[in-house]
Structure formats: C-alpha cells, structure tokens
Amino acid sequence: MATMTQTIEFGQYPLQVRPAPLRLRSWNKGEGVIVAPPPSRELSLQSLDKFPEKVDTDLPPADRGSGAWKFLFAASMIEGFIYYSTHPPYVGNTNLSTIGTLGTCFYFLGAPIATYLVRRYQQWQRQTIWIGFTIAIIGLGASGWADDFGSLVATQGLIYGMGVLIMYYPIFNLLNEWFIERRGLALGVICASTGITGLFFPFMLEVLLHKYGPAWTLRICALGLLLLCGPCVLLFRSRYPSYDTAKAPETNYSFLKMPLFYFFTLATLLQGLGFFFPAIYLPSYATSVGLSTTIGALLLVIYSIAQILGQMAIGYISDMRITRFGLNGRVPVEILSTTLSTNPTLALTTFSYFACMKGIGNVATGPVSSALLSPRVSRNQYGIGKFGGIVMFSGTVMMASALVMVVWGVGSRVVRCMQRKGEFCGCPA
C-alpha cells in the first residue's frame, strides 16, 4: 500500500489543541495514521473530527472537573444578570420597552459577525470578554444619567447591547471546549439562570424604583453587576493550551444543502416572532385588569419558574439528540445546531444563523405590537381588548413554529418509506 509523509496543523481541525505542527508517518489510507511524538499514539483522521477532545490526554477533563464547573458557574452568573438587564426597569411602559428590544437585537442580529470574529481571533477570547463586559457596565451606568429617551436608547440600548454582543459569543465558544457530551445540558443550566434571576429581580426592581427612582435604580444595577459578575469574568479560561499560532478552522458550509437546516430556520423565525411578547406585556396586562404591580411581578416569577424547568429539561433532551419537536427558547437553537453537526465549531456557526433569525423576530416585536395593541381596554373582549391581537398573534406563530417541525418529521418519514419502495409503514424517520 502507498504511504506518504505529510505535515499538518491542528488548526485545520474543529478544535485546535496544540499550535505546533505534527508530522504524520506511515499514512496508510485504509488503516489511519501514526502520529509522532509520542510515537505510540495511534489516531485516525476521522477521529480528529469526531473526538477532538481525546487528542491530548493531558488536557483538563471535559464535562467534569474544577475547570468545567468554574466555567459553568461564571457563565450562569453572566447570563443571569447581564442578559436579564437588557430590559429597562420601567414596568408597563411600552415605549421604553423598545430599549430592551434594541439591546437584545444586537445580541441576536450580530451573531454571525461576532461568531466569525471569535473563531478568527480565538487567542483573544478572554480579552474580548473583558472588553464586552466593560462596555456593558459603562452603558448601563451611563443610562442612570440619561435625561431623555434618546439618551436611554444610546446608553442602555446601543452601548449596553454592543457590550453584551462582544462578551457573549466568546463565552459560548468556551462552552464548546469545556462541555462536549453534556453540552446541551450545560447550555440549559446557563440559560435557566435567567429564570432564576427572574425569581427575585422583578421584586428588587420594584422596591428600588419606588424608593430611589429610575435613575438611581439603573446606577445601582450597574454597580451590582460590576461587583457580582466582575469576579466571574476572571474564571473564564480556555481548556486548550494556546491559540497563538493556530489557524482558524475553515467552516464546512455543507449544512446549507440540507433541507433540515431550512426547516429549522423557518421554525426559529416563526417562534422568534412570538417569543418576546409574554415577558414584555405580562406586567402591563396585569395592571390593565386592575391587579397591582406586585402581582405583575409575581406573574413574571411564575414565567421564570417555567423557564428554569423547561430550559434545563430541553438541554438534557438535546444531548440525547431528541429533536423532532417544535420547541421554543434559546436552548432549542442549540438543539438545532447540534442536530445538524456534532462538530463544535460548525455548531457555533449554525447557532449564529439561528440566533440571527430569532433576532429578526425580536426586531419585529416593536412594529407588530404597535399595530396589534388596541387603545381601549374592555374586559368583555378577548385579551381585554387591548392585548387581544398580541395574544392571538403570539399563539398563532408559536403553533406554526411547532407545525413546521411536525411537517418535517412526517415528511421525512414518508420520503424514507417511499425510498424503500413501500407505503407509509411506520419505519423511523
């Protein structure tokens, strides 16, 4: 059999492990390769793609160990407080809710660009997290001195949103390093932290608003985030030794040829159109029916409890590759990504595309709500009149999102049965 000698760099593979090139000896096309040094280690080219975490046994363990737990704690703290704070503390004010929409808009729509830059300059991941965190704190703190709507848009909307975008995607890239077999569950825990924050954050904001007013509430929130999340940023470490001389891996865009990708894209876009309305309008709905602001905050707490249970459960399900359901939230976006590929870098790329689709729905929240909100409140009408259109729209697009995946599940099953020259026979899709 023909043999050959070739020099490769790990940067060409999904996860860079060592920047130094390794020489392949005695490449036998049918039997794999022998890598030196060390001379006794046998790997195949396929194993580099499927099990990048097993290339170097000296690496810290994935899915367990102090390094993974520190990352999980730090990422959960950042997610719980930083992401939750994209929404301004003005309960019931639909005009100022635009600021929160703008902040999350940066996070979603900027995902493809941020992901590309993170993968291109992986050696600067920790520094990028610090830069994004600093920008976010400055934006939130400066909003406490904003004296008009335009200033709030510039500080808590633009500056804070940009900081969150810069900070978040390097963290997600590190998630793919520290968690492999339990990546979905880890992301579920991280995303569920926003629900945990929601158990007490609305009540805390209500107390601060009544006691100190909006301006000082924003300043106190900025100081609290600095003290609580600043030390957590110190815990972010890469699992791999160095990226200094490693090349960014080339992305395989073959997933663009998969019909499943476009079904997922449509489902994500539809659920993004309806996902944000409940959290935005629950307090206003409660106030409109005569309930107190405390009850409105309590509704958000119930919403947060459901979020905690749902996101952790869906994260666990994603590790089992059970994906043929119309599921909503950010964790299912990770399910879609890992379904299309188990390659961590490719999962990050597909995640960014799905996040962008959800961002389109986020941007549409403002115009859609303006068109659907009624100026009159009537308790004899559906959704007390004022919110009837929003309730109907949100429920409809969520149902449509689920039906898209039902169509894919049934359709792919029928196609496979037809390919076997049989009728619909119940064989698995």
C-alpha positions as CSV (number, residue, x, y, z in Angstrom):
1,M,0.0,0.0,0.0
2,A,1.0,3.5,-0.7
3,T,2.4,5.5,2.2
4,M,3.1,9.2,2.4
5,T,4.5,11.8,4.9
6,Q,2.6,15.0,5.4
7,T,2.8,17.9,7.9
8,I,-0.5,19.2,9.3
9,E,-1.6,21.7,11.9
10,F,-4.4,21.1,14.3
11,G,-5.8,24.4,13.4
12,Q,-7.3,22.7,10.4
13,Y,-9.5,20.6,12.6
14,P,-12.6,21.5,14.6
15,L,-10.8,22.3,17.8
16,Q,-7.2,23.5,17.9
17,V,-5.3,21.6,20.5
18,R,-1.6,22.5,20.0
19,P,-0.3,25.2,17.8
20,A,2.8,23.2,16.9
21,P,2.6,21.1,13.7
22,L,2.6,17.3,14.0
23,R,4.1,15.0,11.4
24,L,2.1,12.1,10.1
25,R,4.1,9.0,9.5
26,S,3.2,5.9,7.5
27,W,-0.2,7.1,6.4
28,N,-2.0,4.0,5.3
29,K,-5.2,5.0,3.6
30,G,-7.1,2.1,5.0
31,E,-5.6,1.9,8.4
32,G,-5.3,5.5,9.6
33,V,-2.1,7.3,10.7
34,I,0.5,7.1,13.4
35,V,1.3,10.5,15.0
36,A,4.6,11.4,16.5
37,P,5.5,12.5,19.0
38,P,4.7,10.5,21.1
39,P,5.4,7.5,18.8
40,S,3.0,5.1,20.4
41,R,-0.2,7.2,19.9
42,E,-2.4,6.0,17.1
43,L,-5.2,8.1,15.7
44,S,-7.2,8.2,12.5
45,L,-8.0,11.3,10.5
46,Q,-11.7,10.6,11.2
47,S,-11.1,10.5,15.0
48,L,-9.7,14.1,14.9
49,D,-13.1,15.2,13.5
50,K,-15.3,13.1,15.8
51,F,-13.4,13.2,19.0
52,P,-11.2,16.3,19.1
53,E,-11.3,16.3,22.9
54,K,-9.4,13.0,23.0
55,V,-6.4,14.1,21.0
56,D,-4.4,15.2,24.1
57,T,-5.0,13.3,27.3
58,D,-3.1,16.0,29.3
59,L,-6.0,18.4,28.8
60,P,-8.3,19.2,31.7
61,P,-11.3,16.9,31.6
62,A,-14.4,17.9,29.7
63,D,-17.9,17.8,31.2
64,R,-16.4,17.4,34.7
65,G,-13.7,18.7,37.0
66,S,-13.0,22.1,38.5
67,G,-12.3,23.9,35.2
68,A,-15.7,22.9,33.8
69,W,-17.6,23.7,37.0
70,K,-15.9,27.1,37.3
71,F,-16.8,27.9,33.7
72,L,-20.4,26.8,34.3
73,F,-20.8,29.0,37.4
74,A,-19.3,32.1,35.8
75,A,-21.3,31.7,32.6
76,S,-24.5,31.2,34.6
77,M,-23.8,34.4,36.6
78,I,-23.1,36.4,33.5
79,E,-26.2,35.1,31.7
80,G,-28.5,35.5,34.6
81,F,-27.6,39.1,35.4
82,I,-26.2,40.6,32.2
83,Y,-28.8,39.3,29.8
84,Y,-31.7,40.0,32.1
85,S,-30.6,43.6,32.5
86,T,-31.0,44.3,28.8
87,H,-34.6,45.2,29.7
88,P,-35.0,48.6,31.4
89,P,-36.7,48.7,34.8
90,Y,-39.8,50.6,33.6
91,V,-42.7,48.2,34.2
92,G,-45.7,48.8,31.9
93,N,-44.1,51.5,29.7
94,T,-44.4,50.1,26.2
95,N,-42.3,52.9,24.7
96,L,-39.3,52.3,26.9
97,S,-39.6,48.6,26.2
98,T,-38.1,49.4,22.8
99,I,-34.8,49.9,24.6
100,G,-34.8,46.3,25.7
101,T,-35.7,45.2,22.2
102,L,-32.8,47.2,20.8
103,G,-30.3,45.7,23.4
104,T,-31.3,42.1,22.6
105,C,-31.4,43.0,18.9
106,F,-27.6,43.4,19.0
107,Y,-27.1,40.1,20.6
108,F,-29.2,38.2,18.0
109,L,-28.6,40.0,14.7
110,G,-24.9,40.5,15.3
111,A,-24.4,36.7,16.0
112,P,-22.9,35.7,12.6
113,I,-20.4,38.5,12.6
114,A,-19.4,38.0,16.2
115,T,-19.1,34.3,15.7
116,Y,-16.8,34.7,12.7
117,L,-14.5,37.1,14.7
118,V,-14.4,34.9,17.7
119,R,-13.3,31.9,15.6
120,R,-10.9,34.0,13.6
121,Y,-9.2,35.5,16.7
122,Q,-9.6,32.8,19.3
123,Q,-6.3,33.8,21.1
124,W,-8.1,37.0,22.2
125,Q,-11.2,35.3,23.8
126,R,-10.6,36.3,27.4
127,Q,-9.6,39.9,26.4
128,T,-12.8,40.1,24.3
129,I,-14.9,39.1,27.3
130,W,-13.4,41.8,29.4
131,I,-13.9,44.4,26.7
132,G,-17.5,43.5,26.3
133,F,-18.2,43.4,30.0
134,T,-16.6,46.8,30.5
135,I,-18.6,48.3,27.6
136,A,-21.8,46.8,29.0
137,I,-21.2,48.2,32.5
138,I,-20.4,51.7,31.2
139,G,-23.6,51.7,29.1
140,L,-25.8,50.6,31.9
141,G,-24.2,53.0,34.4
142,A,-24.4,55.9,32.0
143,S,-28.1,55.3,31.4
144,G,-28.6,56.4,35.0
145,W,-27.7,59.9,33.9
146,A,-29.7,59.9,30.8
147,D,-32.3,62.7,30.8
148,D,-34.3,61.9,27.7
149,F,-35.5,59.0,25.6
150,G,-32.7,59.4,23.0
151,S,-30.0,59.2,25.7
152,L,-31.5,56.0,27.1
153,V,-31.5,54.5,23.6
154,A,-27.8,55.4,23.1
155,T,-26.7,54.1,26.5
156,Q,-28.8,51.1,27.6
157,G,-29.8,50.3,24.0
158,L,-26.8,50.8,21.8
159,I,-23.8,50.8,24.2
160,Y,-25.1,48.1,26.6
161,G,-26.3,45.9,23.7
162,M,-23.0,46.1,21.9
163,G,-21.1,45.2,25.1
164,V,-23.3,42.1,25.6
165,L,-22.7,41.1,22.0
166,I,-19.0,41.4,22.3
167,M,-18.9,39.5,25.6
168,Y,-21.4,36.6,25.0
169,Y,-20.1,34.7,21.9
170,P,-16.5,34.1,23.2
171,I,-18.3,32.6,26.3
172,F,-20.3,30.4,24.1
173,N,-17.2,29.3,22.2
174,L,-15.6,28.3,25.5
175,L,-18.7,26.3,26.3
176,N,-17.9,24.1,23.3
177,E,-14.4,23.5,24.8
178,W,-15.4,22.6,28.4
179,F,-18.6,20.6,27.6
180,I,-18.9,18.0,24.8
181,E,-21.0,15.1,25.8
182,R,-23.2,17.3,28.1
183,R,-23.1,20.5,26.1
184,G,-26.8,20.8,25.8
185,L,-27.4,20.3,29.5
186,A,-24.7,22.8,30.3
187,L,-26.3,25.4,28.0
188,G,-29.7,24.6,29.5
189,V,-28.3,25.4,33.0
190,I,-26.7,28.6,31.8
191,C,-29.9,29.8,30.1
192,A,-32.0,28.7,33.0
193,S,-30.1,31.2,35.2
194,T,-32.1,34.0,33.6
195,G,-35.2,32.3,35.1
196,I,-33.5,32.0,38.5
197,T,-32.7,35.7,38.3
198,G,-36.3,36.3,37.4
199,L,-37.5,34.9,40.7
200,F,-36.3,37.9,42.6
201,F,-35.2,40.6,40.1
202,P,-38.7,42.0,39.4
203,F,-39.4,42.4,43.1
204,M,-36.0,44.0,43.6
205,L,-36.6,46.4,40.8
206,E,-40.0,47.4,42.1
207,V,-38.5,48.2,45.5
208,L,-35.7,50.2,44.0
209,L,-38.0,52.1,41.7
210,H,-40.3,53.1,44.5
211,K,-37.5,54.1,46.8
212,Y,-34.9,55.7,44.6
213,G,-36.5,56.3,41.2
214,P,-35.4,55.1,37.7
215,A,-32.1,56.9,37.5
216,W,-30.6,55.6,40.7
217,T,-32.1,52.2,40.0
218,L,-30.0,52.0,36.9
219,R,-26.9,53.1,38.7
220,I,-27.4,50.6,41.5
221,C,-27.9,47.8,38.9
222,A,-24.7,48.8,37.1
223,L,-22.7,48.7,40.4
224,G,-24.3,45.4,41.4
225,L,-23.4,43.8,38.1
226,L,-19.8,45.1,38.4
227,L,-19.5,43.6,41.9
228,L,-21.3,40.3,41.2
229,C,-20.1,39.5,37.7
230,G,-16.7,41.1,37.6
231,P,-15.0,38.4,39.6
232,C,-16.7,35.8,37.5
233,V,-15.0,37.0,34.4
234,L,-11.7,36.0,36.0
235,L,-12.9,32.4,36.0
236,F,-13.0,32.2,32.2
237,R,-10.2,30.1,30.9
238,S,-9.6,28.2,27.6
239,R,-9.4,24.4,28.0
240,Y,-6.6,24.3,25.4
241,P,-3.0,25.5,25.9
242,S,-2.7,28.2,23.3
243,Y,-4.2,29.6,20.2
244,D,-1.3,32.0,19.4
245,T,-0.1,30.3,16.3
246,A,-3.1,28.2,15.4
247,K,-5.0,28.8,12.3
248,A,-8.8,29.4,12.4
249,P,-10.5,26.2,11.2
250,E,-12.3,26.5,7.9
251,T,-16.1,26.2,8.2
252,N,-17.8,23.5,6.2
253,Y,-21.0,25.0,4.8
254,S,-22.4,21.8,3.6
255,F,-25.3,22.2,6.1
256,L,-26.7,24.8,3.7
257,K,-27.5,21.9,1.3
258,M,-29.6,20.1,4.0
259,P,-33.4,20.6,3.9
260,L,-33.4,20.2,7.6
261,F,-31.5,23.4,8.0
262,Y,-34.2,25.4,6.2
263,F,-37.0,23.8,8.2
264,F,-35.1,24.8,11.4
265,T,-34.6,28.3,10.0
266,L,-38.3,28.8,9.3
267,A,-39.3,27.3,12.7
268,T,-36.8,29.6,14.5
269,L,-38.0,32.7,12.7
270,L,-41.7,32.0,13.5
271,Q,-41.0,31.3,17.2
272,G,-38.9,34.5,17.4
273,L,-41.9,36.5,16.2
274,G,-43.9,35.4,19.2
275,F,-41.4,34.5,21.9
276,F,-40.8,38.0,23.4
277,F,-44.4,39.2,23.9
278,P,-45.3,37.4,27.1
279,A,-42.3,38.7,29.1
280,I,-42.8,42.2,27.8
281,Y,-46.5,42.6,28.3
282,L,-47.4,40.4,31.3
283,P,-47.0,43.3,33.8
284,S,-48.9,45.7,31.6
285,Y,-51.7,43.1,31.2
286,A,-51.9,42.6,34.9
287,T,-52.1,46.3,35.5
288,S,-54.8,46.7,32.8
289,V,-57.1,44.2,34.6
290,G,-56.8,46.0,37.9
291,L,-54.0,44.0,39.5
292,S,-51.2,45.5,41.4
293,T,-47.7,45.9,40.1
294,T,-46.7,43.2,42.7
295,I,-49.0,40.7,41.1
296,G,-47.5,41.7,37.7
297,A,-44.0,40.9,39.1
298,L,-45.4,37.6,40.5
299,L,-46.6,36.6,37.1
300,L,-43.0,37.1,35.8
301,V,-41.8,34.9,38.6
302,I,-44.2,32.1,37.5
303,Y,-42.9,32.6,34.0
304,S,-39.4,32.3,35.2
305,I,-40.1,29.0,37.1
306,A,-41.4,27.5,33.9
307,Q,-38.4,28.8,32.1
308,I,-36.0,27.2,34.5
309,L,-37.6,23.8,34.3
310,G,-38.2,23.9,30.5
311,Q,-34.7,25.0,29.5
312,M,-32.9,22.5,31.7
313,A,-35.1,19.7,30.5
314,I,-34.7,20.7,26.9
315,G,-30.9,20.9,27.3
316,Y,-30.9,17.4,28.7
317,I,-33.0,16.2,25.8
318,S,-30.7,17.8,23.3
319,D,-27.8,15.6,24.5
320,M,-30.0,12.7,23.7
321,R,-30.5,14.0,20.1
322,I,-34.3,14.0,20.5
323,T,-35.1,16.9,18.3
324,R,-38.3,16.4,16.3
325,F,-40.4,18.8,18.3
326,G,-41.5,22.4,17.9
327,L,-39.6,23.8,20.9
328,N,-39.2,27.4,21.9
329,G,-36.4,29.4,23.6
330,R,-32.7,29.7,23.1
331,V,-31.8,26.2,24.2
332,P,-33.7,24.7,21.2
333,V,-31.5,26.8,19.0
334,E,-28.5,24.8,20.4
335,I,-30.5,21.6,19.7
336,L,-30.9,22.6,16.1
337,S,-27.2,23.3,15.9
338,T,-26.0,20.0,17.3
339,T,-28.5,18.1,15.2
340,L,-27.0,19.5,12.0
341,S,-23.5,18.6,13.2
342,T,-21.6,17.3,16.2
343,N,-18.6,19.4,15.1
344,P,-18.4,22.1,17.8
345,T,-17.2,24.9,15.5
346,L,-19.9,24.1,13.0
347,A,-22.5,24.0,15.8
348,L,-21.3,27.5,16.8
349,T,-21.8,28.7,13.2
350,T,-25.3,27.3,12.8
351,F,-26.2,28.6,16.2
352,S,-25.3,32.1,15.0
353,Y,-27.6,31.8,11.9
354,F,-30.5,30.6,14.0
355,A,-29.9,33.4,16.6
356,C,-30.0,35.9,13.7
357,M,-33.4,34.5,12.6
358,K,-34.7,34.9,16.1
359,G,-33.3,38.5,16.1
360,I,-35.4,39.3,13.1
361,G,-38.4,38.3,15.2
362,N,-37.1,40.4,18.0
363,V,-36.9,43.4,15.8
364,A,-40.4,42.8,14.5
365,T,-41.7,42.8,18.1
366,G,-41.9,46.6,18.2
367,P,-43.8,47.2,14.9
368,V,-46.0,44.2,15.4
369,S,-47.1,45.3,18.9
370,S,-47.7,48.8,17.7
371,A,-50.0,47.5,15.0
372,L,-51.8,45.0,17.3
373,L,-52.2,46.9,20.5
374,S,-55.7,48.4,20.9
375,P,-56.0,51.8,22.8
376,R,-59.2,50.6,24.6
377,V,-59.5,48.2,27.4
378,S,-62.7,46.1,27.5
379,R,-63.0,43.1,30.0
380,N,-65.8,41.7,27.9
381,Q,-63.5,41.1,24.9
382,Y,-60.7,38.5,24.3
383,G,-57.4,39.7,25.8
384,I,-59.4,42.5,27.4
385,G,-59.5,44.2,24.0
386,K,-56.1,45.9,24.3
387,F,-54.0,42.8,24.2
388,G,-56.3,40.5,22.2
389,G,-54.4,40.9,18.9
390,I,-51.0,40.3,20.5
391,V,-52.2,37.2,22.4
392,M,-53.7,35.8,19.2
393,F,-50.6,36.6,17.1
394,S,-48.1,35.1,19.6
395,G,-50.1,31.9,20.0
396,T,-50.5,31.5,16.2
397,V,-46.9,31.9,15.3
398,M,-45.8,29.6,18.1
399,M,-48.2,26.9,16.9
400,A,-46.9,27.5,13.3
401,S,-43.3,27.0,14.6
402,A,-44.2,23.6,16.1
403,L,-46.1,22.6,13.0
404,V,-43.1,23.3,10.7
405,M,-41.2,20.6,12.6
406,V,-44.1,18.2,12.6
407,V,-44.2,18.6,8.8
408,W,-40.5,17.8,8.6
409,G,-40.9,14.8,10.9
410,V,-43.8,13.3,9.0
411,G,-42.5,14.3,5.6
412,S,-39.0,12.8,6.1
413,R,-40.6,9.6,7.4
414,V,-42.8,9.3,4.3
415,V,-39.9,10.0,2.0
416,R,-37.7,7.3,3.6
417,C,-40.5,4.8,3.3
418,M,-41.0,5.7,-0.3
419,Q,-37.3,5.2,-0.9
420,R,-37.7,1.7,0.4
421,K,-40.4,1.2,-2.2
422,G,-43.1,0.8,0.3
423,E,-46.1,2.7,1.6
424,F,-46.2,4.6,4.8
425,C,-45.1,1.8,7.0
426,G,-44.2,3.3,10.3
427,C,-40.5,2.9,9.9
428,P,-38.4,5.5,11.8
429,A,-37.5,8.8,10.1
